[in-house]
Structure formats: C-alpha cells, structure tokens
C-alpha cells in the first residue's frame, strides 16, 4: 500500500526584484498632488514605470491611505422641491387648490392660450 505524502507549499518570499504595489501607489499619489488624485492618473503614472495595477486596487489603497476625493452634493429630493414650489405659489397669492381648479378648464378648452383668450373675454364682459 502506497502512502500519500503531504506536500507543503510555501509562499514566495519578497525578493529584491519584487515591487510593493501599495507603496508605489501611495508614492505616486503623493507625487501627483495629494488629496485630489484620481485612480486613473495613478494607473497612468505607474504604467509609465512598468507597474500594472487595477483601478479597484488603486481605489482601495488610496482610501486606506486617507486620499479621498470630495463628494458632490446631491440634488434636492422631490419632497423638498414640492414644498418649495408650494411656498412660492402661496407667496403669489395662489394655492395648490387654486392652480388645480384653473387646470380643469384648460383641459376642457384644449390649451393654455385658449383659456387665456376666454379669461380676456370674461374680463371685458365684467
């Protein structure tokens, strides 16, 4: 009966010829201007040195090193926009109820222009 022998695999140790990519990414970020560095710029700088890195690798290394891009502020949500338009309508002396009541005849007449002509005729008659 043959006995199976276990083969133990060892990790390759860092030799003098290997490159520490994370350190190179941090160095490239420092050289490119610090906080506002983009992964695309770091990849291009390292490619010029002959080092290939991926965008997720650069992003995670920069995040861990504290190089974070500033985020843009988001757009206003729908509820705040509706609230602002309601406030503006109220400041004009019109409420949402008034606007909805005015919308009904516009639908019957077919267009806003036709409704304006009808209102002009009514003002002349009154």
Protein Blocks (a to p, Z undefined) as FASTA:
>chain_A
ZZddddddddddddfkbccfklmmmmmmmmnnpjmpcfklmmmmmmmnopacdfklmmmm
mmmnopacddddddddfklmmmmmmmmmmmnopafklmmmmmmmmmmnopaklmmmmmmm
mmmmZZ
